[in-house]
Amino acid sequence: MGVVVAIAVAIFVANQHAHHRGQEKDQAPVASATAASPAVATKVTPAKPATWKLGALTLTACNLAQPNSGLSTAAWCADFPVPENRADPHSRTIKLKLAVLRSSAQVASKDMLAFLVGGPGQAATDSASQIAAMLQPLMAHRDVLLLDQRGTGGSNALTCKDSGDATKSDDDSTFDAARMRASAADCLKQLSGRADPRYYTTTIAAQDLEDVRKAIGSPQFDLIGVSYGTRMAQQYLMRYPDAVRSMVLDSTVPNSLALGEDFARNLDDALKAQFARCTAEPACKKQFGDPDQTLYQLRDALRANPHEVSFRDPQSYRTVKRVLNENSLASVVRMFAYTPATAALLPLSIDAAAHGDVGPLLGQAKILSGDLSELMGSGMQYSVICSEDADLLTPRPQDADTILGTHMIDAFGAVCSVWPKGTRPADFHQPLKTDKPVLLLAGQYDPVTPPRYADEVAKGLPNARVLLFKGQAHSVMAVGCAPQLVQHFIEKLDPKTLDASCLDRLQPTPIFIDFNGATP
């Protein structure tokens, strides 16, 4: 589609491993046969797949593969049919992919964890191994539901193939409204035989989740949302309050927010705060001066003279050529800002690029883009944003001179002028109000959902608490003692008395002075 306009991918920063269970409690025994005599071969009947009856659903033992990895996670899976158009029970039926990561307890708690991932456009089951690792303390007593939201993963994904237009620029970052409209129209054409994009919104996905909850025995949910998943969590709680026991919001999106309106400001704020760390450290300042100034000088040079550059792909080691311009620079810098480790490389990488060596900047971006690849060409994110946010966006000339500029809002306008729009409830953008226990997690340097968003949401929640993760950025639930804090919160349901002193040990990643690391 030419640009990822999603709010974010939930990027897990810990080095995770697949979660492996012991022998499943309800696993069917393997059939065996005894030979009638040594001379007679015995026919062995293959064992039937293990199944688990959960409410009205029968789940089958499965393994959830992690994309771009050899890892997989043991789970219990089922397809769940729903009408695409819920106002018309006779409309096309689509199948949703759901999986349950089963607790190791003989008898699990009645409440169930429901993990809602980011994007919009990410598939929950693709992140099973990371989720299992983060929630391992809680899984001692609780099952975890992973539901690929309609339009993602195994739930009739609205993924479009590139049109293969030979006139299209290789870097795919230059904003061209006409090209984006044409690309959106081509995507719609590809989807026409199997999906109506009007019915792939957050509100309808919340109805899907409620139907799944009822089908698996109507447990109360402990909702855990990350990034866009925090919007899904809030919308679900607003419409089905009795279905929710507690809620954890990591990198929070306020209901009142029109996605995209603050992207440029938030990125600039995060970059300036990170770069201020460099200018405050004598060794960093001596090496790089003012990285913020260098970045803008590089932006201005590329604005005046976009040009083709070459660098070595860090994964294939082949030489890659692409056009570097102000928009591609903004996209790369934005990706770097999402995690503390990559943000710590920015002053060094920007300085190298300003001196003609684009390899560190673009090479690392090539690796980071793998986290966004599943969102490229995802019609589901356009269904969400065009139906729920685009009409509320207004031109922001004050953003024109920021690193991101007005690129995102311009992109929304181009795509949404073509994309079909679903309905949005009248109260969709009303602030959440609930007395349910809520824990909000915020990264100090988050470039897309800054801590002020969590503070804004917490204003309407008398039984809530915001935890600030110093030195961290976007998606913080895998950082440090966060998994234990989430465990204690969900077990005790008392955010105000939660002992979060362990967060005091968090430190920002030291800024790299050279490629050997930071100063001693």
Phi, psi and omega in degrees: 000350174100338178199142174271115182257014178291155178295318180179157165264140175287102183267117181273127190266345180278157177275100190263158175233158180297147179267122182245130180268161170284195181299131182290141187296325185256018184292134180291139178295148178284128179294145179221160180220149179256135182296137179292323176200159182302336185270351185249123178289141181259132177279122180262123179276124179301144179292143175288148178303141178294140179232161181218123178273117180234106186062233180268358184260146171251115180260151182244141178302135183211170173236129181262114182282143174269123182303145178058034182203158174271002183281149172214161184232130178292135182206182175235125192238156174202155168267143182232107183283138176219154174288138179296313177258105186290342176282350181227095182303341181265008179287178180305139176266133174242152180257131176261141177267123176234153178216150175238126171272116193271138178297153176278355181287148175298320176230111183285160176300154181292327176280154184230142175282134175237114185262124184245117190269179188270195181134249356296140178134347180281148178260129183299319185292339177291339183255021187301319184292319178293319181295317180298321179293316181294323185263012183306318179300322181284333183288355173297335182228352187229144172278159180236125176266130173240119179238118173293115181300144181309134182094000181232159170048240181268016183244065180051058184303133179271062182260132181246142176279150177300141182290343179074023180298119184292342181273357184284138180292142182297327186281341173058022182246342180291129182284126178219103186300317181296319180293322179293320177297319180294320180294319177296319179296321178295320178297317178300321178297319179295326184274347192302329183276350186224357182201148171247107187301345179296340188253030181235051183256170179299317183298316179291323177296327176295323175296320176302313182298321179293321177296321177296316180303315179295322183292331182265014173109010176059046173290157168283143181264139160262102185280134175233110182245141177238128176058239177304330178300338176288330173294314180301317181297314181295318180295321179295314181297322179299325187262337181225063186298326181288345181275353188246132176264318180203171182211135173243126180244116180250118182064074197279139173252113179296146176304325185288347185283135166267113186305126178113336188294329183250006187304314184293314180297315183297319179296314180299317179299316182294317180296315181297321178294319178294315182292332177297331175298322181292314182292342178274348179256119185307316183294320181290317180295321179296321183284320190238356183065236178251101182302327179297316178296318179297320179299315181290327176294320177295318178301315181296322179294321179286329176297320180280331186215072173295142185205162179281137179232161178238143174206163182268125178296121184290348180262319181259345182066012177270153178285130182243140175245138175206161177275127176255120178221183186296328181286319178292325175299315180299318181296319181293313181298322179298319178297318180300325187286351186286335181231149180300323183295316180284327176298327179292342178271348188298311180303318179294315184290321178293318179298318178297316180296322179296336178261014172098357180255097183271355184304310181300320182288308185281330178294313178295324178297325178299321178290315181297327184295341176299329178290339181258354190300326182290342179272344179296125179076015180276112178291338182298320180295327178288324176299318180293306188288319181292329181277329192252338191228323195303322183289347180267351181281138177238154179303141181235079181301336179294344179271353190303327184260008173282169180298318180280334180063210179261016187304314184293312181295322176299320180295317177303314182300318181293309183294316186285349173288344182249324191286135177296146185243135174274182180272155179232125180302150183299330183263012187304316185264015175285141178301144178291135174229121180198153173259009175296150177290130183226134175244126181246130181247133184222134176271135184304320185250029181297122184274359184228324177233078186294165182305331181297335176295315179297319178298321180297314180295321184294340181301327182263014186235099183293342182244048184230164177210140176257130174250125180264128179259100185294136177079000184257172184237242187264137179066094191244003189290347177263003188271132172053233184270010183305316179302323180289323178295318178296320177300309182297323179297311184292329179283323186260334179058038180224081186296330185293328182261005181296127179278103182253023183296340179296338179290343179295341181279349180292139178227149175293152176293127180301141181288136180287126175272326172212185187280005170269350177125200181276173175290152180301000000 
